[in-house]
């Protein structure tokens, strides 16, 4: 977590630093890739598309460069709401001001979603393609048709096969990215992993468990607010509120005698303790607040 900016100092000879947007169609592994590159679970993941809602930065500092990865929400075209409009705006803003972009795609071929995302990328920004899950292709010559498809889209700075899940060839990817960054000193201390604080990460861990444990509708109708966050030594006391649209969704989230919500909270608490490095006392309540995703003031309070 980031608590302070690195002090201003001259760059070491040849040191590079810059922001890198990681983009791709929904559920292609953007957040998993950032977690693998940073070496910690700072961005939530699930098998469901549109898990990521917030713009988040993951920070990797090496001897030669500081790479600041910007995790972006999946671009939403099917559903219209104030929440989705804010998410789409975050994607556009993220790719507009970065030094480089990593486009994540998966074998065996480009999809319409891949092409739609590629069409949104600014012309003047260098782009590297990360061929995620390339380790699953036994004969690497079978990647050649996909590489040819990519070459027809634009002039990529590099096309690198990787596996985010197995952390395969990630050093090759970071080497190619660093070449594209401007010379300059680091913007964050070397031990920082993200620009987000623990309060934000706590809410995200709870939301991740909801996405992983519930069906299609309910996760997209929920949000998590942290009402209280206090640290006493290494102990953190956290009170969280899960917002839902309907009473029926609250019943599903709670489960029989509240057992499902207890399981969700326990799993989230364990993740917090691993990342924060101390014990967590977590209390989670579920409240019905109809229309929260279309309420601009509520979205402001939730940090969207």
ZAVEX-414108 format. One record per residue (C-alpha): residue in one letter; x, y, z. Coordinates in steps of 0.05 Angstrom, whole numbers, plus 5000, padded with zeros to 4 digits. Layout:
N
(node 'A' (X Y Z)) ...
This chain:
304
(node 'X' (5000 5000 5000)) (node 'X' (5023 5070 4986)) (node 'X' (5026 5120 5043)) (node 'X' (5074 5172 5015)) (node 'X' (5108 5194 4952)) (node 'X' (5182 5182 4941)) (node 'X' (5225 5242 4955)) (node 'X' (5246 5283 4896)) (node 'X' (5316 5261 4875)) (node 'X' (5356 5256 4811)) (node 'X' (5344 5192 4771)) (node 'X' (5398 5139 4775)) (node 'X' (5435 5134 4710)) (node 'X' (5387 5102 4660)) (node 'X' (5330 5092 4711)) (node 'X' (5261 5094 4679)) (node 'X' (5192 5106 4709)) (node 'X' (5123 5111 4680)) (node 'X' (5050 5090 4680)) (node 'X' (5026 5029 4641)) (node 'X' (4952 5017 4629)) (node 'X' (4933 4943 4627)) (node 'X' (4872 4934 4582)) (node 'X' (4832 4878 4550)) (node 'X' (4763 4850 4541)) (node 'X' (4725 4829 4604)) (node 'X' (4751 4767 4640)) (node 'X' (4815 4762 4600)) (node 'X' (4860 4763 4662)) (node 'X' (4881 4836 4669)) (node 'X' (4877 4838 4745)) (node 'X' (4910 4769 4752)) (node 'X' (4967 4794 4709)) (node 'X' (4978 4857 4751)) (node 'X' (4977 4816 4815)) (node 'X' (5029 4769 4785)) (node 'X' (5073 4827 4762)) (node 'X' (5070 4863 4829)) (node 'X' (5076 4799 4870)) (node 'X' (5015 4810 4915)) (node 'X' (4939 4805 4910)) (node 'X' (4922 4879 4907)) (node 'X' (4869 4873 4852)) (node 'X' (4809 4828 4861)) (node 'X' (4795 4773 4812)) (node 'X' (4739 4724 4795)) (node 'X' (4716 4683 4736)) (node 'X' (4659 4732 4724)) (node 'X' (4668 4791 4676)) (node 'X' (4665 4862 4701)) (node 'X' (4693 4845 4769)) (node 'X' (4739 4907 4768)) (node 'X' (4702 4972 4779)) (node 'X' (4756 5019 4804)) (node 'X' (4820 5045 4773)) (node 'X' (4877 5018 4815)) (node 'X' (4953 5024 4808)) (node 'X' (5000 4967 4822)) (node 'X' (5073 4985 4832)) (node 'X' (5134 4943 4812)) (node 'X' (5203 4972 4827)) (node 'X' (5265 4939 4800)) (node 'X' (5338 4961 4799)) (node 'X' (5327 4993 4731)) (node 'X' (5255 5018 4731)) (node 'X' (5190 5032 4767)) (node 'X' (5130 5006 4729)) (node 'X' (5064 5034 4752)) (node 'X' (5009 4989 4726)) (node 'X' (4939 5017 4719)) (node 'X' (4885 4964 4726)) (node 'X' (4822 4986 4689)) (node 'X' (4750 4963 4691)) (node 'X' (4725 4923 4631)) (node 'X' (4693 4970 4580)) (node 'X' (4617 4962 4587)) (node 'X' (4573 4967 4525)) (node 'X' (4513 4924 4543)) (node 'X' (4485 4955 4607)) (node 'X' (4471 5028 4619)) (node 'X' (4474 5060 4688)) (node 'X' (4509 5117 4723)) (node 'X' (4558 5065 4752)) (node 'X' (4576 5036 4684)) (node 'X' (4583 5106 4655)) (node 'X' (4634 5122 4709)) (node 'X' (4671 5057 4696)) (node 'X' (4675 5071 4622)) (node 'X' (4700 5141 4635)) (node 'X' (4754 5112 4681)) (node 'X' (4778 5067 4624)) (node 'X' (4782 5125 4575)) (node 'X' (4819 5168 4625)) (node 'X' (4867 5112 4642)) (node 'X' (4891 5100 4571)) (node 'X' (4894 5174 4554)) (node 'X' (4951 5195 4600)) (node 'X' (4998 5135 4605)) (node 'X' (5067 5123 4577)) (node 'X' (5052 5053 4550)) (node 'X' (4995 5003 4545)) (node 'X' (4992 4928 4553)) (node 'X' (4936 4895 4514)) (node 'X' (4919 4827 4543)) (node 'X' (4891 4774 4496)) (node 'X' (4884 4699 4499)) (node 'X' (4895 4644 4447)) (node 'X' (4872 4616 4400)) (node 'X' (4846 4677 4362)) (node 'X' (4823 4749 4370)) (node 'X' (4751 4759 4389)) (node 'X' (4705 4817 4373)) (node 'X' (4716 4842 4444)) (node 'X' (4792 4843 4433)) (node 'X' (4783 4883 4369)) (node 'X' (4735 4932 4403)) (node 'X' (4785 4946 4459)) (node 'X' (4843 4953 4410)) (node 'X' (4803 5005 4371)) (node 'X' (4797 5048 4434)) (node 'X' (4872 5054 4443)) (node 'X' (4904 5121 4427)) (node 'X' (4947 5121 4364)) (node 'X' (5007 5157 4394)) (node 'X' (5018 5111 4454)) (node 'X' (5063 5049 4447)) (node 'X' (5026 4984 4459)) (node 'X' (5052 4915 4478)) (node 'X' (5009 4854 4471)) (node 'X' (5012 4802 4526)) (node 'X' (4989 4734 4500)) (node 'X' (4962 4707 4566)) (node 'X' (4955 4632 4578)) (node 'X' (5005 4619 4522)) (node 'X' (5034 4562 4564)) (node 'X' (4970 4523 4549)) (node 'X' (4990 4519 4475)) (node 'X' (5035 4459 4469)) (node 'X' (5060 4475 4399)) (node 'X' (5080 4548 4401)) (node 'X' (5077 4552 4325)) (node 'X' (5002 4550 4334)) (node 'X' (5007 4621 4362)) (node 'X' (5031 4647 4294)) (node 'X' (4961 4658 4265)) (node 'X' (4942 4699 4327)) (node 'X' (5006 4740 4321)) (node 'X' (4990 4753 4248)) (node 'X' (4920 4777 4268)) (node 'X' (4950 4824 4318)) (node 'X' (5001 4851 4269)) (node 'X' (4944 4869 4222)) (node 'X' (4911 4912 4276)) (node 'X' (4969 4960 4290)) (node 'X' (5044 4966 4298)) (node 'X' (5056 4936 4367)) (node 'X' (5121 4951 4404)) (node 'X' (5125 4877 4423)) (node 'X' (5083 4814 4428)) (node 'X' (5101 4773 4488)) (node 'X' (5073 4704 4507)) (node 'X' (5061 4698 4582)) (node 'X' (5021 4661 4635)) (node 'X' (4996 4706 4691)) (node 'X' (4972 4647 4733)) (node 'X' (5038 4609 4728)) (node 'X' (5081 4672 4726)) (node 'X' (5112 4647 4661)) (node 'X' (5158 4695 4622)) (node 'X' (5135 4756 4662)) (node 'X' (5207 4781 4665)) (node 'X' (5207 4784 4589)) (node 'X' (5144 4826 4591)) (node 'X' (5171 4875 4643)) (node 'X' (5236 4882 4604)) (node 'X' (5197 4902 4541)) (node 'X' (5153 4950 4580)) (node 'X' (5212 4985 4614)) (node 'X' (5242 5001 4546)) (node 'X' (5181 5045 4531)) (node 'X' (5182 5086 4595)) (node 'X' (5214 5155 4601)) (node 'X' (5278 5166 4639)) (node 'X' (5265 5194 4709)) (node 'X' (5265 5180 4784)) (node 'X' (5213 5135 4818)) (node 'X' (5147 5166 4838)) (node 'X' (5135 5118 4896)) (node 'X' (5179 5087 4950)) (node 'X' (5210 5021 4928)) (node 'X' (5169 4978 4977)) (node 'X' (5101 5006 4956)) (node 'X' (5055 4957 4920)) (node 'X' (4995 5001 4905)) (node 'X' (4969 5072 4910)) (node 'X' (4906 5049 4946)) (node 'X' (4900 5048 5022)) (node 'X' (4879 4990 5066)) (node 'X' (4808 5016 5074)) (node 'X' (4797 5011 4999)) (node 'X' (4829 4942 4995)) (node 'X' (4785 4916 5052)) (node 'X' (4722 4935 5014)) (node 'X' (4749 4903 4951)) (node 'X' (4766 4837 4986)) (node 'X' (4694 4832 5010)) (node 'X' (4666 4847 4941)) (node 'X' (4712 4795 4910)) (node 'X' (4684 4740 4955)) (node 'X' (4613 4760 4936)) (node 'X' (4631 4753 4862)) (node 'X' (4664 4686 4873)) (node 'X' (4609 4654 4916)) (node 'X' (4543 4679 4887)) (node 'X' (4504 4672 4822)) (node 'X' (4499 4716 4761)) (node 'X' (4454 4772 4785)) (node 'X' (4470 4788 4857)) (node 'X' (4544 4808 4852)) (node 'X' (4529 4862 4801)) (node 'X' (4475 4891 4846)) (node 'X' (4521 4899 4906)) (node 'X' (4571 4950 4931)) (node 'X' (4613 4952 4994)) (node 'X' (4623 5012 5039)) (node 'X' (4672 5015 5098)) (node 'X' (4638 5052 5155)) (node 'X' (4693 5044 5206)) (node 'X' (4767 5028 5200)) (node 'X' (4813 5033 5261)) (node 'X' (4882 5005 5275)) (node 'X' (4904 4987 5345)) (node 'X' (4976 4963 5340)) (node 'X' (4974 4906 5290)) (node 'X' (4899 4895 5301)) (node 'X' (4850 4927 5252)) (node 'X' (4777 4935 5270)) (node 'X' (4733 4942 5208)) (node 'X' (4658 4952 5200)) (node 'X' (4632 4943 5130)) (node 'X' (4564 4951 5097)) (node 'X' (4542 4913 5035)) (node 'X' (4490 4950 4994)) (node 'X' (4439 4912 4952)) (node 'X' (4380 4934 4909)) (node 'X' (4327 4886 4934)) (node 'X' (4306 4849 4998)) (node 'X' (4309 4784 4959)) (node 'X' (4383 4797 4944)) (node 'X' (4396 4810 5017)) (node 'X' (4365 4743 5034)) (node 'X' (4410 4708 4983)) (node 'X' (4472 4743 5009)) (node 'X' (4457 4725 5081)) (node 'X' (4438 4653 5068)) (node 'X' (4405 4609 5119)) (node 'X' (4417 4637 5189)) (node 'X' (4468 4685 5158)) (node 'X' (4517 4629 5143)) (node 'X' (4534 4651 5072)) (node 'X' (4553 4721 5094)) (node 'X' (4594 4693 5151)) (node 'X' (4633 4650 5101)) (node 'X' (4644 4711 5055)) (node 'X' (4667 4754 5113)) (node 'X' (4714 4700 5139)) (node 'X' (4747 4690 5071)) (node 'X' (4755 4765 5062)) (node 'X' (4784 4773 5132)) (node 'X' (4837 4719 5118)) (node 'X' (4859 4756 5055)) (node 'X' (4863 4822 5093)) (node 'X' (4906 4790 5147)) (node 'X' (4954 4762 5096)) (node 'X' (4963 4828 5060)) (node 'X' (4960 4875 5120)) (node 'X' (5006 4831 5163)) (node 'X' (4962 4831 5226)) (node 'X' (4897 4808 5257)) (node 'X' (4831 4835 5231)) (node 'X' (4765 4840 5268)) (node 'X' (4713 4846 5213)) (node 'X' (4639 4860 5221)) (node 'X' (4596 4860 5157)) (node 'X' (4523 4881 5152)) (node 'X' (4477 4877 5091)) (node 'X' (4430 4935 5076)) (node 'X' (4377 4945 5022)) (node 'X' (4389 5012 4986)) (node 'X' (4348 5009 4922)) (node 'X' (4377 5045 4862)) (node 'X' (4446 5057 4890)) (node 'X' (4479 5044 4822)) (node 'X' (4440 5101 4791)) (node 'X' (4448 5150 4848)) (node 'X' (4504 5199 4833)) (node 'X' (4511 5221 4906)) (node 'X' (4515 5149 4931)) (node 'X' (4567 5133 4878)) (node 'X' (4607 5193 4903)) (node 'X' (4605 5166 4974)) (node 'X' (4627 5097 4949)) (node 'X' (4686 5127 4912)) (node 'X' (4665 5110 4841)) 
